[in-house]
Amino acid sequence: MSRANYLFTSESVSEGHPDKVCDRISDAVVDLYLAADPYSRVACETLVTTNRIVLAGEARGPDTVTPEAIEAAARRAVREIGYEQKGFHWKNAEFEYYIHEQSADIARGVDADAASAKDEGAGDQGIMFGYACRETEPLMPAPIFYAHRILHEMAKARHSGRTPELGPDAKSQVTLAYEDGKPVRAAAIVVSTQHGEDVSQERVKEIVCGFVDEVMPQGWVNGHTKFYVNPTGRFVIGGPDGDAGLTGRKIIVDTYGGAAPHGGGAFSGKDPTKVDRSAAYAARYLAKNVVAAGLADKCTLQVSYAIGVSQPLSLYADLHGTGSISEDDLERALRQVMDLSPRGIREHLGLSRPIYERTAAYGHFGRQPDNDGGFSWERLDLVEPIRAALT
C-alpha cells in the first residue's frame, strides 16, 4: 500500500553543467549527421575538462560530415551555452576526435534486408521505461518539473543579458511535501549557481529567490521552506574547469527525477535506431496519452528489446492502482495503436530529423512539441485511438 504523506526530492542541472555540456555536444553531432542523411547511425560520447573537448564513438553517414564540421559544431554548442572563460573557452579549448566507422557486426543486426524480409532491428538489447502522472499540466512529476523550470528560467535570463552576474553552470534540487498523495508545498529548495568573481552571495540569493518565486506555485514556498543558495558560499570556478563531464551521466535528470524507474541507458549522442533513446520516448508518449485519456492517474510502462530483433520482447503496464481498466487490456490496446519496432517508433514520431540538440538540457520529457517535430513524443494524439482500442 502506497504512502499518502511523504517528502520527495528531484534535482536538475543547467546546460552549463559539465555533463550537460557533453550531452549538448554529442547531440549536436547526431543532428549534424541526421541533417545530412536521416538514416545515419551515430553513437557519440564526449568528455570535457579544463580547456579540452574529446569526442569518441562510432558513426556511419555521408562523407560531407567531416571531422572539421564536427569540431565546428562542438565549438558552436559550447559558445551558445556561454563558455568564454579562461579555464574553458569555446574557441581556445583543445579538441580531440576519435570517431570511427560503426561496427559491421552491429550494422548487420540493425539494418533492414529486403531480400530476406528482415525489418530494421533494435540497435541493442535493453529495457526502457515511460511514465506520466497528474501532478502537473504536462503530466510530469512535480519535483523534477519545478527543478527544471527554475534553471531554465535562470538560463533564459542569463542569455538575454538580464542577469550578467550568473555563469552557465548551475544545479537545483526541489523537495516537495505530499499529502494524500498530492504535492502541496516546498519543504526544501537548493540552488547552486556559478557567478562572477565580484558578485556577492547576497546578490546571488536575491536573483535566485526571484526565479524561485516566479516558478513555484503560489503559497508553496513559505516560512517553513528550507532554502539554500550556494551552500558552500562561493561558486566562481564552474563548468568543465571545475569538474570533468561525460555524456550520459544525468539520466535521472533527463527523465523523471527518480519518480519512475529507469532502464539505465542514456539518450544523448544516439541516433533513433538506438532504442535506449527512441523506445524511452515512445514509452513516455504512450504513458502520457493513457493518463490524458483519463484511464489512470499514474502510468508506468516498460518495454524490452534484443539487438537485431525488430519487435519488443515485452510490454508491461502498471497503473499503480489508479486505473479504470486492467493492465492486461491496456497492454493489448497499446500494441494495437503503435508499432513499437525501431522503424515504427522512428516513423510514428518523426525521429529521423535533427531535433536532438534542444533536448540535451532541462529534461527530455514534459516539454511542448515544437513546430518542426521536436518533442513529438509529448503529443496527445493517441488519446482517442487508445480509448477506441479498449472498446
TAGI-V498963 format. One line per field, one symbol per residue. ss: DSSP state (A for helix, B for strand, O for the rest). A space follows every 10 residues. Layout:
ss->???
This chain:
ss->OOOOOBBBBB BBBOOOOAAA AAAAAAAAAA AAAAAAOOOO BBBBBBBBBO OBBBBBBBBB OOOOOOAAAA AAAAAAAAAA AOOBBOOBBO OOOBBBBBBB BOOAAAAAAA OOBOOOOBOO OBOOOBBBBB BBBOOOOOOO OAAAAAAAAA AAAAAAAAAA OOOOOBBBBB BBBBBBBBBO OBBBBBBBBB BBBBBOOOOO AAAAAAAAAA AAAAAOOOOO OOOOOBBBBO OOOOOOOOAA AOOOBBOOOO AAAAOOOOOO OOOOOOOOOB OOOOAAAAAA AAAAAAAAAA AAOOOOOBBB BBBBBOBOOO OOOBBBBBOO OOOOOOAAAA AAAAAAAOOO OAAAAAAAAO OOOOOOAAAO OOOOOOOOOO OOOOOAAAOO OOAAAAAAAO O
